[in-house]
Each structure stands twice: as structure tokens, then as C-alpha cells.
Amino acid sequence: MKRSMAKGIGGALVLGACMSAPAFAQSNVTLYGQVDAWMGAVKNPGSDRAWTQGGGGMSTSYWGMKGNEDLGGGLKAVFVLEDFFRPQNGQYGRFQGDSMFSRNAYVGLSSDTAGTVTIGRLTTSYFVSTILFNPFVDSYTFSPMVFHTFVGQAGQGIVGDSGWSNAVMYATPNFKGLSGSVSYAFGNKAGETGQNKWSASALYFNGPFAATVAYQQVKFDSQPDDLAGMTGFRSQQAVQLGATYDLQVVKLFGQYQYIRNNITGGGVSENGGQLGVSVPLGRGSVLASYAYTKSSGASNVNRKTWALGYDYPLSKRTDIYAAYMNDKVSTLSGGDTFGGGVRMKF
């Protein structure tokens, strides 16, 4: 349930007792998020099976606050603070050592006619492209395309995480279904002006059809020079194309992805993609996806992953789901994940 915190003592306590009454009256702040917990079993390729109760079966759990202030003339100040958390143990972050507001933490200015500029920690456009064009969306447990993009070939996927710190983004207004964005992330270290991340993307939505193209280049992971710890890793470029078409009786998903890892002594390229469907069945939907990636160059590995699931809404905010994913990486024994869970949005 979304809860307006623009009025009342409770909202004032959250926003800070030092906030003046006039500024508070002009602001609009919302508390929101989702909780997702599941139980089942996980067997990663080359590993043994582990029975588990975890968080984020279909979506990573998080909570957030967002707000805006009308500055007049069609201009607004905006902010977002979003924190991942693990409902299985109550700890914040996606993993031990994750920062508190690692999903988003930014402030910016927004105009319907000129677009939006945001500064801080920002969800990447490449991540948005990945999750919007596969039927399992942002599931790090059951989505083949998320595995192939962010886990990659035997542990090496997209560098730089799904969110960039020390970043600035410009997003265009929506023009007849077409929008775009450009992002840049600073190294924040003297003498390392060449260490950076940048990306560009475009999204198009028109009736039953949608498409995207996203590109990014990364020259560091968490801090400048940390790629040097990956055995000569210097930089990475990645491009992804995606499309969906909703026929009502079935929604079709497709993605293509090319990743180039620039490594001293021999680079590694990865080619692959994903095909998927979402089919209405009863009140819920059957989800199916297959992803394939093959590397070439200094590495010759292929990964094949498929998943099948069913998502059933109990209400507008709560759903239950069950899914199975089969995962095979060449030279390793096969893996699979199966289980079910509950997701609730508020």
C-alpha cells in the first residue's frame, strides 16, 4: 500500500524535524516497496544441491521513499531513496557488505518538456533493458536472462552492478512512446579521469509492441583500478537489443546481447540472447524462457538455461508463484532451481 507522508506528524518525523512547514506543505513524499520470500532448492552448475528459504524468488525485496516539490514553471525537484533487504534474515542489502541505499539514492530536477537530470546512485539503463524484455523480469532466482547478463559465463557477467554510484543521468521526455537516456559515472579518484562508466539507451512503447537498445562501457567496478584484480581485465563493452509483442493470448519476448571483455593477452567476447513467452491461464500467467550464451576468444564456454513458472495474483498487490529453472554450463555438471513463494507490494 502506498502511503502519503506529505501531511501529519509521522511524515514529519521521517523527513526530519528540521524541515520547515512551508517547504513541507509544498512537498509530496511516498513510502513504497515489496517483500518477496520463497523456499525450495538450489543446485548451481558444478555444485551440490542446497535446500533453502530465501528472499527474492521473483523480485528482490526493497523499500523506498520518493518525493517531489513543485518549483513552478513546469519544473520539479525530485528525490528517491531505495534500500534492498533480505526478508529471510532481516538484513539490509542484497548480500553481506552491500550498501544501504544500493537500489537508488538520488536527487534531481524534472521537466515534462526538457527531461530529467538525476545525480547520485542510479539504476542502470542496461539493467532496465534486461528486466523489461524477459518474462521473469528481475528474478535473480529464476530468470535465465538475468543469469546470463549479471552472472554470465561461469561467474563473469556484466561489470559494474545494476546500479552505478557517483553517477549522473539525463532522461528525455516521452515523445509518442519513444524515450532515451544517457548516463556517466565518475571514478572519484585523483589522476584517474580515464576510469569511468557511461551508457546510452532508447525505449519505444506503441500499443502491443515495445523495443529497446542499450549500450554501456565500464572501466571499473566499485573503484578505479579494481578491474586490474581480474587478471588483466581493462574494460568491458556491452550492447543489448530487446523486443516484446503482446498478442493477448500470448506475449512474446526476445533479446540479443553482445559483451566484449578487453583483457590483456586476449579478450573474451560473448554472444547470446533469450526467447520467452507469457501466456494467460486462469487468473494467472504461465512464464517460459530460454537463454543461450557462447563465449569466444581466450575463453570457449557456453551456457544454456531454461525456466518454466506460474504466477498467480491473489489481489492487485499480492501474488504467489512456483517455478523451475534448469542451468547448464559447459564442462560443469548441470544445475537447477525449483520452489515457490509469495510477493507483496505496498
C-alpha positions as CSV (number, residue, x, y, z in Angstrom):
1,M,0.0,0.0,0.0
2,K,1.4,3.5,-0.9
3,R,1.2,5.9,2.0
4,S,1.4,9.6,1.5
5,M,3.6,11.2,4.1
6,A,3.1,14.8,3.0
7,K,0.9,15.5,5.9
8,G,0.9,14.6,9.6
9,I,3.4,14.1,12.4
10,G,4.5,10.7,11.2
11,G,5.7,12.1,7.8
12,A,7.5,15.0,9.6
13,L,9.4,12.6,11.8
14,V,10.6,10.6,8.8
15,L,11.6,13.6,6.7
16,G,13.3,15.3,9.7
17,A,12.2,17.6,12.5
18,C,14.2,20.4,11.0
19,M,12.1,20.7,7.8
20,S,10.2,23.9,7.8
21,A,6.4,23.9,7.5
22,P,6.2,25.9,4.2
23,A,8.6,23.5,2.4
24,F,6.8,20.5,3.9
25,A,3.4,21.8,2.6
26,Q,4.7,22.0,-1.0
27,S,6.2,18.5,-1.0
28,N,4.8,15.1,-1.8
29,V,6.5,12.0,-0.3
30,T,5.5,8.4,-0.8
31,L,6.6,5.2,1.1
32,Y,6.5,2.1,-1.1
33,G,8.3,-1.3,-1.7
34,Q,7.8,-5.0,-1.9
35,V,8.6,-8.1,0.1
36,D,9.3,-11.4,-1.7
37,A,10.2,-14.6,0.1
38,W,10.4,-18.2,-1.3
39,M,11.5,-21.7,-0.4
40,G,12.8,-24.5,-2.5
41,A,16.2,-26.0,-3.6
42,V,19.2,-24.6,-5.5
43,K,21.9,-26.6,-7.3
44,N,24.3,-24.4,-9.1
45,P,26.3,-25.9,-12.1
46,G,29.1,-28.0,-10.7
47,S,27.8,-27.8,-7.1
48,D,25.7,-29.8,-4.7
49,R,22.0,-29.2,-4.0
50,A,21.0,-26.9,-1.1
51,W,17.5,-26.7,0.3
52,T,16.8,-23.1,1.2
53,Q,14.4,-20.4,2.3
54,G,15.5,-17.2,0.7
55,G,14.3,-13.8,-0.4
56,G,13.7,-12.5,-3.9
57,G,12.3,-15.5,-5.7
58,M,10.6,-13.4,-8.3
59,S,11.8,-9.9,-7.3
60,T,14.4,-8.6,-4.9
61,S,12.8,-7.2,-1.8
62,Y,13.2,-3.4,-1.2
63,W,11.6,-0.4,0.4
64,G,11.9,3.2,-0.6
65,M,10.8,6.8,-0.3
66,K,10.3,9.2,-3.2
67,G,9.1,12.7,-3.4
68,N,8.9,15.8,-5.4
69,E,8.5,19.6,-4.9
70,D,6.8,21.8,-7.5
71,L,9.2,24.7,-8.2
72,G,6.9,26.4,-10.7
73,G,7.1,26.9,-14.4
74,G,6.7,23.1,-15.0
75,L,9.9,22.3,-13.1
76,K,10.1,19.9,-10.1
77,A,12.7,18.8,-7.7
78,V,12.7,15.0,-7.2
79,F,14.4,12.5,-4.9
80,V,14.5,8.8,-4.4
81,L,16.0,6.6,-1.6
82,E,15.6,2.8,-2.1
83,D,17.1,0.1,0.1
84,F,17.3,-3.6,-0.8
85,F,16.7,-6.0,2.1
86,R,16.6,-9.8,2.8
87,P,13.4,-10.9,4.4
88,Q,14.9,-14.3,5.3
89,N,17.1,-12.8,7.9
90,G,16.1,-9.1,8.2
91,Q,19.4,-7.8,7.0
92,Y,19.6,-4.8,4.6
93,G,21.2,-5.1,1.2
94,R,21.2,-7.9,-1.4
95,F,24.3,-9.5,0.2
96,Q,26.7,-9.0,3.1
97,G,28.6,-5.8,2.5
98,D,26.0,-4.2,0.2
99,S,25.4,-0.5,0.8
100,M,22.1,0.5,2.4
101,F,20.5,2.5,-0.4
102,S,22.1,0.4,-3.2
103,R,18.9,0.3,-5.4
104,N,18.7,4.1,-5.8
105,A,19.8,7.2,-3.9
106,Y,19.5,10.4,-6.0
107,V,18.2,13.9,-6.2
108,G,17.4,15.8,-9.4
109,L,15.3,18.2,-11.5
110,S,12.5,17.2,-13.8
111,S,10.5,18.9,-16.5
112,D,7.8,17.5,-18.7
113,T,9.2,19.4,-21.7
114,A,13.0,19.3,-21.1
115,G,13.5,15.9,-19.4
116,T,15.0,14.8,-16.1
117,V,18.6,15.1,-14.7
118,T,19.4,13.0,-11.6
119,I,22.6,12.7,-9.6
120,G,23.7,10.0,-7.1
121,R,23.4,6.2,-7.2
122,L,21.3,5.3,-10.1
123,T,19.8,2.0,-11.5
124,T,21.4,1.5,-14.9
125,S,19.6,1.7,-18.2
126,Y,21.2,-1.7,-19.2
127,F,19.5,-3.3,-16.2
128,V,16.1,-1.8,-17.1
129,S,16.5,-3.2,-20.6
130,T,17.3,-6.6,-19.3
131,I,14.3,-6.9,-17.0
132,L,11.6,-5.3,-19.2
133,F,12.1,-7.7,-22.1
134,N,12.1,-11.2,-20.5
135,P,9.0,-12.8,-18.9
136,F,10.7,-13.4,-15.5
137,V,11.6,-9.7,-15.2
138,D,14.2,-9.1,-12.4
139,S,14.3,-12.5,-10.8
140,Y,17.9,-13.5,-9.8
141,T,16.5,-16.9,-8.8
142,F,14.6,-18.0,-11.9
143,S,15.2,-15.6,-14.9
144,P,17.6,-17.1,-17.5
145,M,18.4,-13.7,-19.0
146,V,19.3,-12.1,-15.6
147,F,21.6,-15.1,-15.0
148,H,23.3,-14.8,-18.4
149,T,23.7,-11.0,-18.1
150,F,24.6,-10.4,-14.5
151,V,26.2,-13.8,-13.5
152,G,27.5,-14.5,-17.0
153,Q,29.7,-17.4,-18.1
154,A,30.8,-19.3,-15.1
155,G,30.8,-16.2,-12.8
156,Q,31.8,-13.4,-15.2
157,G,28.8,-11.2,-16.2
158,I,28.2,-7.5,-16.6
159,V,30.7,-5.5,-14.6
160,G,29.6,-2.5,-12.6
161,D,26.4,-3.9,-10.9
162,S,22.8,-3.0,-11.7
163,G,23.3,0.4,-10.1
164,W,26.1,3.0,-10.5
165,S,27.4,5.2,-7.7
166,N,28.8,8.7,-8.3
167,A,26.6,8.9,-11.4
168,V,24.6,11.5,-13.4
169,M,21.8,10.6,-15.8
170,Y,19.8,12.6,-18.3
171,A,16.5,11.1,-19.4
172,T,14.4,12.6,-22.3
173,P,10.7,13.3,-22.1
174,N,8.4,10.7,-23.7
175,F,7.7,11.5,-27.3
176,K,4.9,9.4,-28.8
177,G,6.2,6.3,-26.9
178,L,9.9,7.0,-27.6
179,S,12.3,7.9,-24.8
180,G,16.1,7.7,-24.1
181,S,18.7,8.3,-21.5
182,V,22.5,8.9,-21.2
183,S,24.5,8.1,-18.0
184,Y,28.0,8.8,-16.8
185,A,29.7,7.5,-13.6
186,F,32.8,9.2,-12.2
187,G,35.8,7.3,-10.7
188,N,36.1,9.9,-8.0
189,K,39.9,9.4,-7.7
190,A,42.6,12.0,-8.5
191,G,44.6,11.0,-11.5
192,E,42.1,8.5,-12.7
193,T,40.0,10.6,-15.1
194,G,40.1,7.8,-17.6
195,Q,38.3,5.4,-15.2
196,N,34.6,5.8,-15.9
197,K,31.4,4.2,-16.8
198,W,29.0,5.5,-19.5
199,S,25.8,4.3,-21.1
200,A,23.0,5.2,-23.5
201,S,19.7,3.6,-24.2
202,A,16.4,4.1,-26.0
203,L,12.9,2.6,-25.2
204,Y,9.9,2.5,-27.5
205,F,6.3,1.6,-26.5
206,N,3.5,1.6,-29.0
207,G,0.4,-0.4,-28.3
208,P,1.2,-4.1,-28.2
209,F,4.8,-3.6,-29.4
210,A,7.8,-2.5,-27.4
211,A,11.6,-2.4,-28.2
212,T,14.8,-1.2,-26.7
213,V,18.5,-0.8,-27.4
214,A,21.1,-0.3,-24.6
215,Y,24.8,0.2,-24.6
216,Q,27.3,0.6,-21.8
217,Q,31.1,0.8,-21.3
218,V,32.7,0.1,-17.9
219,K,36.3,0.7,-16.9
220,F,36.0,0.0,-13.2
221,D,33.7,-2.0,-10.9
222,S,33.4,-0.4,-7.4
223,Q,36.5,1.8,-7.6
224,P,39.2,2.8,-10.1
225,D,41.8,0.2,-10.9
226,D,39.8,-2.7,-9.3
227,L,39.4,-4.4,-12.7
228,A,43.2,-5.0,-12.6
229,G,42.5,-7.7,-10.0
230,M,40.6,-9.7,-12.7
231,T,43.8,-11.0,-14.4
232,G,44.4,-8.2,-16.9
233,F,40.8,-7.1,-17.2
234,R,40.8,-3.5,-18.6
235,S,37.3,-2.7,-19.7
236,Q,34.0,-4.1,-20.9
237,Q,31.5,-3.0,-23.6
238,A,28.0,-4.5,-23.8
239,V,25.1,-3.9,-26.1
240,Q,21.6,-5.4,-25.8
241,L,18.5,-5.4,-28.1
242,G,15.1,-6.3,-26.9
243,A,11.5,-6.5,-28.1
244,T,8.1,-7.7,-27.0
245,Y,4.8,-8.1,-28.8
246,D,1.5,-8.7,-26.9
247,L,-1.0,-10.8,-28.9
248,Q,-3.3,-11.0,-25.8
249,V,-3.4,-14.8,-26.0
250,V,0.4,-14.8,-25.6
251,K,3.1,-12.2,-25.1
252,L,6.3,-12.8,-26.9
253,F,9.8,-11.7,-25.6
254,G,13.1,-11.6,-27.4
255,Q,16.6,-10.3,-26.6
256,Y,20.1,-10.3,-28.2
257,Q,23.2,-9.5,-26.3
258,Y,26.9,-9.0,-27.2
259,I,29.6,-8.4,-24.5
260,R,33.2,-7.7,-25.2
261,N,35.7,-8.1,-22.3
262,N,39.0,-6.4,-23.0
263,I,41.7,-8.4,-21.2
264,T,45.5,-8.1,-21.6
265,G,46.8,-11.1,-23.5
266,G,43.4,-11.9,-25.1
267,G,39.9,-10.7,-24.9
268,V,36.7,-12.6,-24.5
269,S,33.5,-12.0,-26.5
270,E,30.1,-13.3,-25.5
271,N,27.2,-13.7,-27.9
272,G,23.7,-14.8,-26.9
273,G,20.1,-14.0,-26.3
274,Q,16.8,-15.0,-24.9
275,L,13.3,-16.1,-26.2
276,G,10.3,-16.2,-23.9
277,V,6.6,-16.2,-23.6
278,S,3.9,-15.2,-21.1
279,V,0.6,-17.0,-21.5
280,P,-2.6,-16.1,-19.5
281,L,-4.0,-19.1,-17.8
282,G,-6.9,-18.7,-15.4
283,R,-6.2,-15.6,-13.3
284,G,-2.5,-16.1,-13.6
285,S,0.2,-16.5,-16.2
286,V,2.5,-19.2,-17.4
287,L,6.0,-18.0,-17.9
288,A,8.7,-19.6,-20.0
289,S,12.1,-18.5,-21.1
290,Y,15.2,-19.9,-22.8
291,A,18.6,-18.2,-22.9
292,Y,21.8,-19.2,-24.6
293,T,25.3,-17.6,-24.5
294,K,28.6,-18.6,-26.1
295,S,32.0,-17.1,-25.4
296,S,34.9,-17.0,-27.8
297,G,38.5,-15.7,-27.8
298,A,40.5,-16.5,-24.7
299,S,37.6,-18.5,-23.3
300,N,35.3,-21.0,-25.0
301,V,32.3,-21.6,-22.8
302,N,28.6,-21.9,-23.5
303,R,25.6,-21.7,-21.1
304,K,22.1,-22.9,-21.8
305,T,19.3,-22.0,-19.3
306,W,15.6,-22.5,-19.4
307,A,12.8,-21.8,-17.0
308,L,9.1,-22.5,-16.6
309,G,6.9,-20.9,-14.0
310,Y,3.4,-19.9,-13.0
311,D,2.4,-16.6,-11.3
312,Y,-1.0,-16.3,-9.7
313,P,-2.3,-12.9,-8.3
314,L,-4.3,-13.1,-5.1
315,S,-5.0,-9.3,-5.3
316,K,-3.6,-6.2,-7.0
317,R,-0.7,-6.2,-4.6
318,T,-0.1,-9.9,-3.7
319,D,0.8,-12.9,-5.8
320,I,2.1,-16.4,-5.3
321,Y,4.4,-18.2,-7.7
322,A,6.1,-21.5,-8.5
323,A,9.0,-22.0,-10.9
324,Y,11.7,-24.4,-12.1
325,M,15.0,-23.4,-13.8
326,N,17.5,-25.7,-15.5
327,D,21.0,-24.4,-16.0
328,K,23.9,-26.0,-17.8
329,V,27.4,-24.5,-18.3
330,S,29.8,-26.5,-20.5
331,T,32.4,-28.6,-18.6
332,L,30.3,-28.4,-15.4
333,S,27.6,-30.8,-14.1
334,G,24.1,-29.5,-14.7
335,G,22.2,-27.3,-12.1
336,D,18.6,-26.5,-11.4
337,T,16.5,-24.4,-9.1
338,F,12.9,-25.0,-8.1
339,G,10.5,-23.6,-5.5
340,G,7.6,-21.3,-4.8
341,G,7.0,-18.1,-2.9
342,V,4.9,-15.1,-2.0
343,R,5.4,-11.5,-3.2
344,M,3.6,-8.5,-1.8
345,K,3.8,-4.9,-2.9
346,F,3.0,-1.9,-0.7
